[in-house]
């Protein structure tokens, strides 16, 4: 069975309860409305949740990165395995 490394995971949060999660993944993303401590723990800060900040991050970083890898595969016939997991807790 294949395991997903924490370095292959992106996590998105906005509160103090998300800080450890943001610190322990490959890419931690704080929402624009996040508390200052969550923003400090994150690698990126995206837009406010009321302005589609989650969609902004997915489109700009995850989908663009995935599309680039697919194009690379079409050109070279080679690609590394790409995983991403999005978990939303309300």
PyMOL Python script that loads the backbone (N, CA, C, O; Angstrom):
from pymol import cmd

cmd.read_pdbstr("""\
ATOM      1  N   UNK A   1       0.839  -1.180   0.000  1.00  0.00           N
ATOM      2  CA  UNK A   1       0.000   0.000   0.000  1.00  0.00           C
ATOM      3  C   UNK A   1       0.885   1.246   0.000  1.00  0.00           C
ATOM      4  O   UNK A   1       1.885   1.313   0.716  1.00  0.00           O
ATOM      5  N   UNK A   2       0.508   2.212  -0.801  1.00  0.00           N
ATOM      6  CA  UNK A   2       1.240   3.470  -0.902  1.00  0.00           C
ATOM      7  C   UNK A   2       0.805   4.414   0.214  1.00  0.00           C
ATOM      8  O   UNK A   2      -0.379   4.508   0.537  1.00  0.00           O
ATOM      9  N   UNK A   3       1.766   5.102   0.789  1.00  0.00           N
ATOM     10  CA  UNK A   3       1.468   6.082   1.829  1.00  0.00           C
ATOM     11  C   UNK A   3       1.687   7.478   1.280  1.00  0.00           C
ATOM     12  O   UNK A   3       2.576   7.700   0.457  1.00  0.00           O
ATOM     13  N   UNK A   4       0.887   8.402   1.731  1.00  0.00           N
ATOM     14  CA  UNK A   4       1.054   9.803   1.336  1.00  0.00           C
ATOM     15  C   UNK A   4       1.903  10.486   2.395  1.00  0.00           C
ATOM     16  O   UNK A   4       1.572  10.472   3.580  1.00  0.00           O
ATOM     17  N   UNK A   5       2.983  11.073   1.959  1.00  0.00           N
ATOM     18  CA  UNK A   5       3.871  11.805   2.854  1.00  0.00           C
ATOM     19  C   UNK A   5       3.231  13.134   3.239  1.00  0.00           C
ATOM     20  O   UNK A   5       2.523  13.727   2.426  1.00  0.00           O
ATOM     21  N   UNK A   6       3.462  13.618   4.466  1.00  0.00           N
ATOM     22  CA  UNK A   6       2.960  14.944   4.836  1.00  0.00           C
ATOM     23  C   UNK A   6       3.436  16.041   3.877  1.00  0.00           C
ATOM     24  O   UNK A   6       2.760  17.058   3.718  1.00  0.00           O
ATOM     25  N   UNK A   7       4.587  15.845   3.241  1.00  0.00           N
ATOM     26  CA  UNK A   7       5.098  16.829   2.280  1.00  0.00           C
ATOM     27  C   UNK A   7       4.236  16.927   1.029  1.00  0.00           C
ATOM     28  O   UNK A   7       4.342  17.903   0.285  1.00  0.00           O
ATOM     29  N   UNK A   8       3.384  15.934   0.782  1.00  0.00           N
ATOM     30  CA  UNK A   8       2.514  15.922  -0.388  1.00  0.00           C
ATOM     31  C   UNK A   8       1.114  16.450  -0.081  1.00  0.00           C
ATOM     32  O   UNK A   8       0.225  16.386  -0.930  1.00  0.00           O
ATOM     33  N   UNK A   9       0.920  16.967   1.120  1.00  0.00           N
ATOM     34  CA  UNK A   9      -0.402  17.393   1.570  1.00  0.00           C
ATOM     35  C   UNK A   9      -0.450  18.906   1.724  1.00  0.00           C
ATOM     36  O   UNK A   9       0.497  19.522   2.213  1.00  0.00           O
ATOM     37  N   UNK A  10      -1.560  19.495   1.303  1.00  0.00           N
ATOM     38  CA  UNK A  10      -1.853  20.900   1.557  1.00  0.00           C
ATOM     39  C   UNK A  10      -2.993  20.960   2.559  1.00  0.00           C
ATOM     40  O   UNK A  10      -3.955  20.198   2.460  1.00  0.00           O
ATOM     41  N   UNK A  11      -2.886  21.856   3.513  1.00  0.00           N
ATOM     42  CA  UNK A  11      -3.941  22.035   4.502  1.00  0.00           C
ATOM     43  C   UNK A  11      -4.319  23.509   4.541  1.00  0.00           C
ATOM     44  O   UNK A  11      -3.470  24.390   4.409  1.00  0.00           O
ATOM     45  N   UNK A  12      -5.597  23.752   4.723  1.00  0.00           N
ATOM     46  CA  UNK A  12      -6.102  25.119   4.729  1.00  0.00           C
ATOM     47  C   UNK A  12      -6.882  25.335   6.017  1.00  0.00           C
ATOM     48  O   UNK A  12      -7.751  24.534   6.361  1.00  0.00           O
ATOM     49  N   UNK A  13      -6.575  26.416   6.730  1.00  0.00           N
ATOM     50  CA  UNK A  13      -7.254  26.672   7.989  1.00  0.00           C
ATOM     51  C   UNK A  13      -7.345  28.152   8.297  1.00  0.00           C
ATOM     52  O   UNK A  13      -6.796  28.994   7.587  1.00  0.00           O
ATOM     53  N   UNK A  14      -8.067  28.450   9.394  1.00  0.00           N
ATOM     54  CA  UNK A  14      -8.233  29.861   9.753  1.00  0.00           C
ATOM     55  C   UNK A  14      -8.222  30.131  11.249  1.00  0.00           C
ATOM     56  O   UNK A  14      -8.266  31.288  11.666  1.00  0.00           O
ATOM     57  N   UNK A  15      -8.163  29.095  12.052  1.00  0.00           N
ATOM     58  CA  UNK A  15      -8.263  29.311  13.491  1.00  0.00           C
ATOM     59  C   UNK A  15      -7.104  28.731  14.272  1.00  0.00           C
ATOM     60  O   UNK A  15      -6.258  28.030  13.716  1.00  0.00           O
ATOM     61  N   UNK A  16      -7.067  29.027  15.577  1.00  0.00           N
ATOM     62  CA  UNK A  16      -6.007  28.510  16.436  1.00  0.00           C
ATOM     63  C   UNK A  16      -5.945  26.977  16.439  1.00  0.00           C
ATOM     64  O   UNK A  16      -4.872  26.397  16.604  1.00  0.00           O
ATOM     65  N   UNK A  17      -7.093  26.330  16.257  1.00  0.00           N
ATOM     66  CA  UNK A  17      -7.106  24.868  16.232  1.00  0.00           C
ATOM     67  C   UNK A  17      -6.448  24.301  14.965  1.00  0.00           C
ATOM     68  O   UNK A  17      -6.208  23.096  14.894  1.00  0.00           O
ATOM     69  N   UNK A  18      -6.159  25.123  13.990  1.00  0.00           N
ATOM     70  CA  UNK A  18      -5.549  24.679  12.733  1.00  0.00           C
ATOM     71  C   UNK A  18      -4.033  24.853  12.700  1.00  0.00           C
ATOM     72  O   UNK A  18      -3.388  24.385  11.762  1.00  0.00           O
ATOM     73  N   UNK A  19      -3.457  25.505  13.685  1.00  0.00           N
ATOM     74  CA  UNK A  19      -2.036  25.866  13.654  1.00  0.00           C
ATOM     75  C   UNK A  19      -1.132  24.651  13.524  1.00  0.00           C
ATOM     76  O   UNK A  19      -0.243  24.654  12.673  1.00  0.00           O
ATOM     77  N   UNK A  20      -1.319  23.626  14.320  1.00  0.00           N
ATOM     78  CA  UNK A  20      -0.466  22.430  14.242  1.00  0.00           C
ATOM     79  C   UNK A  20      -0.598  21.765  12.878  1.00  0.00           C
ATOM     80  O   UNK A  20       0.398  21.309  12.317  1.00  0.00           O
ATOM     81  N   UNK A  21      -1.792  21.704  12.346  1.00  0.00           N
ATOM     82  CA  UNK A  21      -2.017  21.121  11.032  1.00  0.00           C
ATOM     83  C   UNK A  21      -1.247  21.908   9.972  1.00  0.00           C
ATOM     84  O   UNK A  21      -0.589  21.317   9.116  1.00  0.00           O
ATOM     85  N   UNK A  22      -1.326  23.232  10.028  1.00  0.00           N
ATOM     86  CA  UNK A  22      -0.641  24.078   9.049  1.00  0.00           C
ATOM     87  C   UNK A  22       0.872  23.899   9.106  1.00  0.00           C
ATOM     88  O   UNK A  22       1.550  23.988   8.083  1.00  0.00           O
ATOM     89  N   UNK A  23       1.393  23.652  10.284  1.00  0.00           N
ATOM     90  CA  UNK A  23       2.839  23.494  10.471  1.00  0.00           C
ATOM     91  C   UNK A  23       3.357  22.140  10.011  1.00  0.00           C
ATOM     92  O   UNK A  23       4.529  22.024   9.651  1.00  0.00           O
ATOM     93  N   UNK A  24       2.515  21.116  10.015  1.00  0.00           N
ATOM     94  CA  UNK A  24       2.989  19.753   9.792  1.00  0.00           C
ATOM     95  C   UNK A  24       2.678  19.187   8.411  1.00  0.00           C
ATOM     96  O   UNK A  24       2.818  17.983   8.198  1.00  0.00           O
ATOM     97  N   UNK A  25       2.268  20.014   7.490  1.00  0.00           N
ATOM     98  CA  UNK A  25       2.014  19.556   6.125  1.00  0.00           C
ATOM     99  C   UNK A  25       3.016  20.212   5.179  1.00  0.00           C
ATOM    100  O   UNK A  25       3.729  21.142   5.554  1.00  0.00           O
ATOM    101  N   UNK A  26       3.053  19.716   3.965  1.00  0.00           N
ATOM    102  CA  UNK A  26       3.974  20.280   2.981  1.00  0.00           C
ATOM    103  C   UNK A  26       3.663  21.722   2.650  1.00  0.00           C
ATOM    104  O   UNK A  26       4.569  22.544   2.508  1.00  0.00           O
ATOM    105  N   UNK A  27       2.365  22.037   2.523  1.00  0.00           N
ATOM    106  CA  UNK A  27       1.946  23.400   2.211  1.00  0.00           C
ATOM    107  C   UNK A  27       0.792  23.789   3.119  1.00  0.00           C
ATOM    108  O   UNK A  27      -0.321  23.283   2.976  1.00  0.00           O
ATOM    109  N   UNK A  28       1.061  24.686   4.045  1.00  0.00           N
ATOM    110  CA  UNK A  28       0.030  25.205   4.942  1.00  0.00           C
ATOM    111  C   UNK A  28      -0.494  26.524   4.409  1.00  0.00           C
ATOM    112  O   UNK A  28       0.276  27.422   4.070  1.00  0.00           O
ATOM    113  N   UNK A  29      -1.817  26.630   4.340  1.00  0.00           N
ATOM    114  CA  UNK A  29      -2.446  27.828   3.781  1.00  0.00           C
ATOM    115  C   UNK A  29      -3.439  28.399   4.789  1.00  0.00           C
ATOM    116  O   UNK A  29      -4.319  27.686   5.270  1.00  0.00           O
ATOM    117  N   UNK A  30      -3.300  29.662   5.103  1.00  0.00           N
ATOM    118  CA  UNK A  30      -4.252  30.342   5.985  1.00  0.00           C
ATOM    119  C   UNK A  30      -5.206  31.167   5.134  1.00  0.00           C
ATOM    120  O   UNK A  30      -4.807  31.782   4.145  1.00  0.00           O
ATOM    121  N   UNK A  31      -6.451  31.169   5.530  1.00  0.00           N
ATOM    122  CA  UNK A  31      -7.443  32.004   4.864  1.00  0.00           C
ATOM    123  C   UNK A  31      -7.167  33.469   5.210  1.00  0.00           C
ATOM    124  O   UNK A  31      -6.552  33.757   6.237  1.00  0.00           O
ATOM    125  N   UNK A  32      -7.610  34.378   4.374  1.00  0.00           N
ATOM    126  CA  UNK A  32      -7.416  35.799   4.618  1.00  0.00           C
ATOM    127  C   UNK A  32      -8.041  36.283   5.910  1.00  0.00           C
ATOM    128  O   UNK A  32      -7.585  37.265   6.497  1.00  0.00           O
ATOM    129  N   UNK A  33      -9.087  35.595   6.357  1.00  0.00           N
ATOM    130  CA  UNK A  33      -9.766  35.956   7.602  1.00  0.00           C
ATOM    131  C   UNK A  33      -9.200  35.213   8.809  1.00  0.00           C
ATOM    132  O   UNK A  33      -9.767  35.297   9.898  1.00  0.00           O
ATOM    133  N   UNK A  34      -8.094  34.488   8.636  1.00  0.00           N
ATOM    134  CA  UNK A  34      -7.503  33.691   9.715  1.00  0.00           C
ATOM    135  C   UNK A  34      -6.951  34.589  10.822  1.00  0.00           C
ATOM    136  O   UNK A  34      -6.648  35.764  10.616  1.00  0.00           O
ATOM    137  N   UNK A  35      -6.837  33.986  11.997  1.00  0.00           N
ATOM    138  CA  UNK A  35      -6.203  34.698  13.109  1.00  0.00           C
ATOM    139  C   UNK A  35      -4.717  34.879  12.787  1.00  0.00           C
ATOM    140  O   UNK A  35      -4.165  34.139  11.972  1.00  0.00           O
ATOM    141  N   UNK A  36      -4.078  35.847  13.414  1.00  0.00           N
ATOM    142  CA  UNK A  36      -2.675  36.163  13.134  1.00  0.00           C
ATOM    143  C   UNK A  36      -1.752  34.972  13.369  1.00  0.00           C
ATOM    144  O   UNK A  36      -0.798  34.774  12.617  1.00  0.00           O
ATOM    145  N   UNK A  37      -2.022  34.177  14.400  1.00  0.00           N
ATOM    146  CA  UNK A  37      -1.174  33.013  14.694  1.00  0.00           C
ATOM    147  C   UNK A  37      -1.267  31.968  13.586  1.00  0.00           C
ATOM    148  O   UNK A  37      -0.258  31.356  13.240  1.00  0.00           O
ATOM    149  N   UNK A  38      -2.449  31.753  13.026  1.00  0.00           N
ATOM    150  CA  UNK A  38      -2.603  30.803  11.921  1.00  0.00           C
ATOM    151  C   UNK A  38      -1.875  31.328  10.687  1.00  0.00           C
ATOM    152  O   UNK A  38      -1.219  30.558   9.984  1.00  0.00           O
ATOM    153  N   UNK A  39      -1.982  32.616  10.417  1.00  0.00           N
ATOM    154  CA  UNK A  39      -1.271  33.204   9.276  1.00  0.00           C
ATOM    155  C   UNK A  39       0.239  33.039   9.433  1.00  0.00           C
ATOM    156  O   UNK A  39       0.937  32.748   8.462  1.00  0.00           O
ATOM    157  N   UNK A  40       0.740  33.222  10.644  1.00  0.00           N
ATOM    158  CA  UNK A  40       2.177  33.089  10.889  1.00  0.00           C
ATOM    159  C   UNK A  40       2.643  31.645  10.709  1.00  0.00           C
ATOM    160  O   UNK A  40       3.786  31.417  10.314  1.00  0.00           O
ATOM    161  N   UNK A  41       1.787  30.674  10.989  1.00  0.00           N
ATOM    162  CA  UNK A  41       2.143  29.256  10.865  1.00  0.00           C
ATOM    163  C   UNK A  41       2.075  28.759   9.425  1.00  0.00           C
ATOM    164  O   UNK A  41       2.636  27.711   9.106  1.00  0.00           O
ATOM    165  N   UNK A  42       1.399  29.494   8.560  1.00  0.00           N
ATOM    166  CA  UNK A  42       1.153  29.048   7.187  1.00  0.00           C
ATOM    167  C   UNK A  42       2.289  29.425   6.243  1.00  0.00           C
ATOM    168  O   UNK A  42       3.062  30.345   6.508  1.00  0.00           O
ATOM    169  N   UNK A  43       2.369  28.691   5.137  1.00  0.00           N
ATOM    170  CA  UNK A  43       3.314  29.013   4.066  1.00  0.00           C
ATOM    171  C   UNK A  43       2.749  30.081   3.134  1.00  0.00           C
ATOM    172  O   UNK A  43       3.491  30.878   2.560  1.00  0.00           O
ATOM    173  N   UNK A  44       1.419  30.084   2.993  1.00  0.00           N
ATOM    174  CA  UNK A  44       0.717  31.042   2.138  1.00  0.00           C
ATOM    175  C   UNK A  44      -0.492  31.581   2.880  1.00  0.00           C
ATOM    176  O   UNK A  44      -1.052  30.914   3.750  1.00  0.00           O
ATOM    177  N   UNK A  45      -0.888  32.794   2.525  1.00  0.00           N
ATOM    178  CA  UNK A  45      -2.168  33.347   2.992  1.00  0.00           C
ATOM    179  C   UNK A  45      -2.964  33.652   1.730  1.00  0.00           C
ATOM    180  O   UNK A  45      -2.497  34.377   0.851  1.00  0.00           O
ATOM    181  N   UNK A  46      -4.163  33.096   1.649  1.00  0.00           N
ATOM    182  CA  UNK A  46      -5.011  33.292   0.485  1.00  0.00           C
ATOM    183  C   UNK A  46      -6.108  34.284   0.827  1.00  0.00           C
ATOM    184  O   UNK A  46      -6.085  34.884   1.902  1.00  0.00           O
ATOM    185  N   UNK A  47      -7.051  34.462  -0.055  1.00  0.00           N
ATOM    186  CA  UNK A  47      -8.120  35.427   0.160  1.00  0.00           C
ATOM    187  C   UNK A  47      -9.067  35.051   1.287  1.00  0.00           C
ATOM    188  O   UNK A  47      -9.043  33.930   1.795  1.00  0.00           O
ATOM    189  N   UNK A  48      -9.886  35.994   1.660  1.00  0.00           N
ATOM    190  CA  UNK A  48     -10.912  35.825   2.695  1.00  0.00           C
ATOM    191  C   UNK A  48     -11.900  34.751   2.269  1.00  0.00           C
ATOM    192  O   UNK A  48     -12.163  34.582   1.079  1.00  0.00           O
ATOM    193  N   UNK A  49     -12.446  34.025   3.236  1.00  0.00           N
ATOM    194  CA  UNK A  49     -13.373  32.946   2.878  1.00  0.00           C
ATOM    195  C   UNK A  49     -14.632  33.469   2.178  1.00  0.00           C
ATOM    196  O   UNK A  49     -15.241  32.746   1.389  1.00  0.00           O
ATOM    197  N   UNK A  50     -15.023  34.696   2.451  1.00  0.00           N
ATOM    198  CA  UNK A  50     -16.200  35.264   1.787  1.00  0.00           C
ATOM    199  C   UNK A  50     -15.902  35.709   0.347  1.00  0.00           C
ATOM    200  O   UNK A  50     -16.816  36.027  -0.414  1.00  0.00           O
ATOM    201  N   UNK A  51     -14.620  35.727  -0.011  1.00  0.00           N
ATOM    202  CA  UNK A  51     -14.206  36.100  -1.372  1.00  0.00           C
ATOM    203  C   UNK A  51     -13.596  34.905  -2.109  1.00  0.00           C
ATOM    204  O   UNK A  51     -12.739  35.074  -2.976  1.00  0.00           O
ATOM    205  N   UNK A  52     -14.044  33.699  -1.756  1.00  0.00           N
ATOM    206  CA  UNK A  52     -13.596  32.472  -2.427  1.00  0.00           C
ATOM    207  C   UNK A  52     -12.094  32.231  -2.314  1.00  0.00           C
ATOM    208  O   UNK A  52     -11.453  31.804  -3.274  1.00  0.00           O
ATOM    209  N   UNK A  53     -11.540  32.506  -1.141  1.00  0.00           N
ATOM    210  CA  UNK A  53     -10.107  32.300  -0.921  1.00  0.00           C
ATOM    211  C   UNK A  53      -9.665  30.862  -1.135  1.00  0.00           C
ATOM    212  O   UNK A  53      -8.573  30.625  -1.653  1.00  0.00           O
ATOM    213  N   UNK A  54     -10.491  29.898  -0.746  1.00  0.00           N
ATOM    214  CA  UNK A  54     -10.143  28.492  -0.957  1.00  0.00           C
ATOM    215  C   UNK A  54     -10.044  28.188  -2.450  1.00  0.00           C
ATOM    216  O   UNK A  54      -9.076  27.569  -2.891  1.00  0.00           O
ATOM    217  N   UNK A  55     -11.023  28.610  -3.221  1.00  0.00           N
ATOM    218  CA  UNK A  55     -11.001  28.387  -4.674  1.00  0.00           C
ATOM    219  C   UNK A  55      -9.794  29.086  -5.304  1.00  0.00           C
ATOM    220  O   UNK A  55      -9.162  28.546  -6.212  1.00  0.00           O
ATOM    221  N   UNK A  56      -9.483  30.274  -4.822  1.00  0.00           N
ATOM    222  CA  UNK A  56      -8.322  31.016  -5.336  1.00  0.00           C
ATOM    223  C   UNK A  56      -7.046  30.202  -5.169  1.00  0.00           C
ATOM    224  O   UNK A  56      -6.256  30.086  -6.107  1.00  0.00           O
ATOM    225  N   UNK A  57      -6.840  29.638  -3.986  1.00  0.00           N
ATOM    226  CA  UNK A  57      -5.637  28.850  -3.742  1.00  0.00           C
ATOM    227  C   UNK A  57      -5.615  27.594  -4.605  1.00  0.00           C
ATOM    228  O   UNK A  57      -4.590  27.272  -5.206  1.00  0.00           O
ATOM    229  N   UNK A  58      -6.729  26.888  -4.672  1.00  0.00           N
ATOM    230  CA  UNK A  58      -6.788  25.657  -5.469  1.00  0.00           C
ATOM    231  C   UNK A  58      -6.488  25.952  -6.938  1.00  0.00           C
ATOM    232  O   UNK A  58      -5.696  25.247  -7.563  1.00  0.00           O
ATOM    233  N   UNK A  59      -7.111  26.980  -7.484  1.00  0.00           N
ATOM    234  CA  UNK A  59      -6.890  27.313  -8.895  1.00  0.00           C
ATOM    235  C   UNK A  59      -5.464  27.778  -9.155  1.00  0.00           C
ATOM    236  O   UNK A  59      -4.846  27.370 -10.138  1.00  0.00           O
ATOM    237  N   UNK A  60      -4.946  28.619  -8.290  1.00  0.00           N
ATOM    238  CA  UNK A  60      -3.628  29.218  -8.527  1.00  0.00           C
ATOM    239  C   UNK A  60      -2.482  28.242  -8.290  1.00  0.00           C
ATOM    240  O   UNK A  60      -1.512  28.239  -9.048  1.00  0.00           O
ATOM    241  N   UNK A  61      -2.576  27.421  -7.259  1.00  0.00           N
ATOM    242  CA  UNK A  61      -1.432  26.588  -6.886  1.00  0.00           C
ATOM    243  C   UNK A  61      -1.636  25.096  -7.162  1.00  0.00           C
ATOM    244  O   UNK A  61      -0.736  24.460  -7.712  1.00  0.00           O
ATOM    245  N   UNK A  62      -2.761  24.527  -6.808  1.00  0.00           N
ATOM    246  CA  UNK A  62      -2.935  23.088  -6.978  1.00  0.00           C
ATOM    247  C   UNK A  62      -3.253  22.718  -8.419  1.00  0.00           C
ATOM    248  O   UNK A  62      -2.580  21.860  -8.989  1.00  0.00           O
ATOM    249  N   UNK A  63      -4.250  23.334  -9.017  1.00  0.00           N
ATOM    250  CA  UNK A  63      -4.616  22.976 -10.382  1.00  0.00           C
ATOM    251  C   UNK A  63      -3.546  23.385 -11.379  1.00  0.00           C
ATOM    252  O   UNK A  63      -3.257  22.640 -12.315  1.00  0.00           O
ATOM    253  N   UNK A  64      -2.959  24.550 -11.195  1.00  0.00           N
ATOM    254  CA  UNK A  64      -1.901  25.002 -12.092  1.00  0.00           C
ATOM    255  C   UNK A  64      -0.712  24.045 -12.021  1.00  0.00           C
ATOM    256  O   UNK A  64      -0.144  23.687 -13.053  1.00  0.00           O
ATOM    257  N   UNK A  65      -0.336  23.634 -10.830  1.00  0.00           N
ATOM    258  CA  UNK A  65       0.772  22.700 -10.652  1.00  0.00           C
ATOM    259  C   UNK A  65       0.452  21.361 -11.306  1.00  0.00           C
ATOM    260  O   UNK A  65       1.301  20.783 -11.985  1.00  0.00           O
ATOM    261  N   UNK A  66      -0.760  20.869 -11.107  1.00  0.00           N
ATOM    262  CA  UNK A  66      -1.170  19.600 -11.703  1.00  0.00           C
ATOM    263  C   UNK A  66      -1.175  19.700 -13.225  1.00  0.00           C
ATOM    264  O   UNK A  66      -0.682  18.797 -13.901  1.00  0.00           O
ATOM    265  N   UNK A  67      -1.715  20.767 -13.768  1.00  0.00           N
ATOM    266  CA  UNK A  67      -1.765  20.954 -15.220  1.00  0.00           C
ATOM    267  C   UNK A  67      -0.361  20.998 -15.802  1.00  0.00           C
ATOM    268  O   UNK A  67      -0.125  20.429 -16.867  1.00  0.00           O
ATOM    269  N   UNK A  68       0.569  21.655 -15.136  1.00  0.00           N
ATOM    270  CA  UNK A  68       1.950  21.725 -15.596  1.00  0.00           C
ATOM    271  C   UNK A  68       2.558  20.328 -15.657  1.00  0.00           C
ATOM    272  O   UNK A  68       3.282  20.010 -16.600  1.00  0.00           O
ATOM    273  N   UNK A  69       2.272  19.496 -14.664  1.00  0.00           N
ATOM    274  CA  UNK A  69       2.805  18.138 -14.663  1.00  0.00           C
ATOM    275  C   UNK A  69       2.208  17.295 -15.777  1.00  0.00           C
ATOM    276  O   UNK A  69       2.909  16.476 -16.372  1.00  0.00           O
ATOM    277  N   UNK A  70       0.929  17.478 -16.070  1.00  0.00           N
ATOM    278  CA  UNK A  70       0.293  16.733 -17.156  1.00  0.00           C
ATOM    279  C   UNK A  70       0.896  17.144 -18.492  1.00  0.00           C
ATOM    280  O   UNK A  70       1.171  16.287 -19.332  1.00  0.00           O
ATOM    281  N   UNK A  71       1.105  18.439 -18.704  1.00  0.00           N
ATOM    282  CA  UNK A  71       1.734  18.922 -19.938  1.00  0.00           C
ATOM    283  C   UNK A  71       3.143  18.345 -20.057  1.00  0.00           C
ATOM    284  O   UNK A  71       3.553  17.922 -21.138  1.00  0.00           O
ATOM    285  N   UNK A  72       3.885  18.329 -18.948  1.00  0.00           N
ATOM    286  CA  UNK A  72       5.238  17.773 -18.942  1.00  0.00           C
ATOM    287  C   UNK A  72       5.207  16.302 -19.358  1.00  0.00           C
ATOM    288  O   UNK A  72       6.060  15.846 -20.120  1.00  0.00           O
ATOM    289  N   UNK A  73       4.219  15.566 -18.853  1.00  0.00           N
ATOM    290  CA  UNK A  73       4.100  14.154 -19.199  1.00  0.00           C
ATOM    291  C   UNK A  73       3.826  14.001 -20.698  1.00  0.00           C
ATOM    292  O   UNK A  73       4.419  13.143 -21.352  1.00  0.00           O
ATOM    293  N   UNK A  74       2.949  14.811 -21.229  1.00  0.00           N
ATOM    294  CA  UNK A  74       2.629  14.721 -22.652  1.00  0.00           C
ATOM    295  C   UNK A  74       3.865  15.006 -23.507  1.00  0.00           C
ATOM    296  O   UNK A  74       4.026  14.422 -24.578  1.00  0.00           O
ATOM    297  N   UNK A  75       4.730  15.897 -23.040  1.00  0.00           N
ATOM    298  CA  UNK A  75       5.912  16.256 -23.810  1.00  0.00           C
ATOM    299  C   UNK A  75       7.022  15.217 -23.664  1.00  0.00           C
ATOM    300  O   UNK A  75       7.760  14.964 -24.616  1.00  0.00           O
ATOM    301  N   UNK A  76       7.146  14.616 -22.486  1.00  0.00           N
ATOM    302  CA  UNK A  76       8.280  13.749 -22.206  1.00  0.00           C
ATOM    303  C   UNK A  76       7.904  12.289 -21.997  1.00  0.00           C
ATOM    304  O   UNK A  76       8.760  11.409 -22.081  1.00  0.00           O
ATOM    305  N   UNK A  77       6.626  12.027 -21.725  1.00  0.00           N
ATOM    306  CA  UNK A  77       6.214  10.664 -21.418  1.00  0.00           C
ATOM    307  C   UNK A  77       6.524  10.266 -19.990  1.00  0.00           C
ATOM    308  O   UNK A  77       6.380   9.096 -19.637  1.00  0.00           O
ATOM    309  N   UNK A  78       6.946  11.205 -19.159  1.00  0.00           N
ATOM    310  CA  UNK A  78       7.335  10.899 -17.780  1.00  0.00           C
ATOM    311  C   UNK A  78       6.668  11.873 -16.825  1.00  0.00           C
ATOM    312  O   UNK A  78       6.579  13.069 -17.101  1.00  0.00           O
ATOM    313  N   UNK A  79       6.208  11.358 -15.715  1.00  0.00           N
ATOM    314  CA  UNK A  79       5.630  12.213 -14.671  1.00  0.00           C
ATOM    315  C   UNK A  79       5.775  11.523 -13.325  1.00  0.00           C
ATOM    316  O   UNK A  79       5.659  10.302 -13.215  1.00  0.00           O
ATOM    317  N   UNK A  80       6.026  12.319 -12.319  1.00  0.00           N
ATOM    318  CA  UNK A  80       6.010  11.796 -10.954  1.00  0.00           C
ATOM    319  C   UNK A  80       4.565  11.709 -10.496  1.00  0.00           C
ATOM    320  O   UNK A  80       3.714  12.462 -10.968  1.00  0.00           O
ATOM    321  N   UNK A  81       4.287  10.803  -9.587  1.00  0.00           N
ATOM    322  CA  UNK A  81       2.940  10.680  -9.049  1.00  0.00           C
ATOM    323  C   UNK A  81       2.581  11.961  -8.306  1.00  0.00           C
ATOM    324  O   UNK A  81       3.375  12.474  -7.517  1.00  0.00           O
ATOM    325  N   UNK A  82       1.397  12.466  -8.558  1.00  0.00           N
ATOM    326  CA  UNK A  82       0.929  13.695  -7.929  1.00  0.00           C
ATOM    327  C   UNK A  82      -0.333  13.384  -7.133  1.00  0.00           C
ATOM    328  O   UNK A  82      -1.311  12.882  -7.686  1.00  0.00           O
ATOM    329  N   UNK A  83      -0.313  13.675  -5.867  1.00  0.00           N
ATOM    330  CA  UNK A  83      -1.476  13.468  -5.009  1.00  0.00           C
ATOM    331  C   UNK A  83      -1.841  14.799  -4.373  1.00  0.00           C
ATOM    332  O   UNK A  83      -0.959  15.597  -4.058  1.00  0.00           O
ATOM    333  N   UNK A  84      -3.095  15.040  -4.186  1.00  0.00           N
ATOM    334  CA  UNK A  84      -3.480  16.090  -3.271  1.00  0.00           C
ATOM    335  C   UNK A  84      -4.806  15.736  -2.647  1.00  0.00           C
ATOM    336  O   UNK A  84      -5.681  15.139  -3.273  1.00  0.00           O
ATOM    337  N   UNK A  85      -4.926  16.117  -1.412  1.00  0.00           N
ATOM    338  CA  UNK A  85      -6.089  15.784  -0.616  1.00  0.00           C
ATOM    339  C   UNK A  85      -6.590  17.065   0.019  1.00  0.00           C
ATOM    340  O   UNK A  85      -5.817  17.827   0.599  1.00  0.00           O
ATOM    341  N   UNK A  86      -7.875  17.294  -0.094  1.00  0.00           N
ATOM    342  CA  UNK A  86      -8.468  18.459   0.524  1.00  0.00           C
ATOM    343  C   UNK A  86      -9.487  17.979   1.536  1.00  0.00           C
ATOM    344  O   UNK A  86     -10.424  17.256   1.196  1.00  0.00           O
ATOM    345  N   UNK A  87      -9.302  18.378   2.758  1.00  0.00           N
ATOM    346  CA  UNK A  87     -10.256  18.039   3.809  1.00  0.00           C
ATOM    347  C   UNK A  87     -10.807  19.336   4.375  1.00  0.00           C
ATOM    348  O   UNK A  87     -10.049  20.236   4.738  1.00  0.00           O
ATOM    349  N   UNK A  88     -12.104  19.428   4.448  1.00  0.00           N
ATOM    350  CA  UNK A  88     -12.737  20.616   4.978  1.00  0.00           C
ATOM    351  C   UNK A  88     -13.537  20.207   6.208  1.00  0.00           C
ATOM    352  O   UNK A  88     -14.422  19.355   6.140  1.00  0.00           O
ATOM    353  N   UNK A  89     -13.209  20.826   7.317  1.00  0.00           N
ATOM    354  CA  UNK A  89     -13.911  20.557   8.563  1.00  0.00           C
ATOM    355  C   UNK A  89     -14.693  21.802   8.954  1.00  0.00           C
ATOM    356  O   UNK A  89     -14.123  22.885   9.084  1.00  0.00           O
ATOM    357  N   UNK A  90     -15.970  21.649   9.137  1.00  0.00           N
ATOM    358  CA  UNK A  90     -16.804  22.782   9.497  1.00  0.00           C
ATOM    359  C   UNK A  90     -17.273  22.610  10.924  1.00  0.00           C
ATOM    360  O   UNK A  90     -17.998  23.459  11.442  1.00  0.00           O
TER     361      UNK A  90
END
""", "prot")
cmd.dss("prot")
cmd.show_as("cartoon", "prot")
cmd.util.cbc("prot")
cmd.orient("prot")
